Amino acid sequence: MKRLGAIGVLAVVALLATACGQGTTTTTGSGTYKVAILLPGVKNDLSWNQVGFEGLQTAAAQEGIEFAYTDNVGYSADDAARFARLYASKGFNLIIADNSGYKDGIMQVAKEYPNVNFAYQDDQPPGGAGIQLADNVAGYNQDLWQAAYAAGIAAAGVTKKNVVGGVGAQGIPLVYAYYHMFAQGLAKVNPAIKFSAIYTGDWSDSAKAKAAALVLADRGADVLIAFGDGPSRGVAAAAQQTNTYGYGYIHSVDVLAPNNVLGAVIWDSAKSFKMMVDDSRSGHFRPAKHYGFGTKDGLVTLQLNPNLESLISAQAKTMLDQALKDSVSGAFVPVFDPTSI
């Protein structure tokens, strides 16, 4: 854990052990306002769960409030409901459920605790038909697909074989949109570049993802991009083994393969969660809203490995710099394409 300067010395207290053995739950700091997060996987995965954990921990430290988390919850709505109910019963003010599969469980618990605020990750673009809100239940999403365009431009400036691949956890609209924008970035630099993706069907299995990445490398891909926790680690391992290059997912995995990981499309979870906490504390959370975090507000962007930026061709680097500026200014408007790729 990071040291929480605004809160002081960490006091880590185990809250519970569930009957099924899932979840590690701890709380830190103190204060009259309490916020908690539920994470489907482990908090140190160098991907989705770590971003969620560190982001809310940082936001809580900045606010000087009590912070708690449960990781390794699993992916079911029932598991999320059980832990959310526990936090609500202990007087927590805001509970963040960091997985789209938690929606039904959170909506149910929110009815039981109308004085508690809840938010769940909804995997929807702004205005998406699947968004479901309540007076005390907000939805939020990270529009990672918007920054995939910049990642594609950079990848086009690195590939020597003009063959690029993607390893995704599941073939779903959000992942398709990510790869469509990435492919659009590739084509911006060189329309001749070929792109194809393999979907493992598993968000956390890095071995399966590595195997898929090696298949793509065998087909000639010398740059790979991941979407998913396991795919991120699997791509890094495959890139290192084949001496090719890869992108992590939502968090840097440079530490796993510093000479092979180009970077990652990242989300500034600390600033994003701080918005929710501020709204909840100030009384502006209700009626609850949908929070969309994207490139225009600077909360989603491409982070490159500084040691490998020199691999990007001069032409692509110029295009990349302009694309990053345009994504913030709004001069470039990314399109959410949910069709399979």
Disulfide bonds with the S-S distance in Angstrom:
none
